[in-house]
């Protein structure tokens, strides 16, 4: 009998998917000419909300990985991992506040601050299209209403 390989979803696979989604959304937002003047159309608003959801997802996978290290009593490694990726949770929270309060003119500097975090992601071809972020703003507002 051959060796069984786990091909299921792991936190690392999920994290890479979230990172790729964020990188593609940032690239598309950077190409949007209206954002330089702070004008967000409906698609740009959805993409921004999409970023918030995926930045949260990044930190969730980090927390899952760190929890596995905690279970093995590698607490230093777990805390180092959390500290390295804490920016994703912080930016998601800040960006979400701006989006939910309709402070769109303050969003572009936050988006620019994200670029260095995704600079190492090479995008030869876009693999996400509007179906991925369509309705993300509505979903984010619905989540915020549920937790409030």
Secondary structure by P-SEA (a helix, b strand, c coil): ccccccccccaaaaaaaaaaaaaaaaaaaaaccccccccccaaaaaaaaaaaaaaaaaaaaaaaaaaaaaaacaaaaaaaaaaaaaaaaaaaaaaaaaaaaccccccaaaaaaaccccccccccccccccccccaaaaaaaaaaaaac
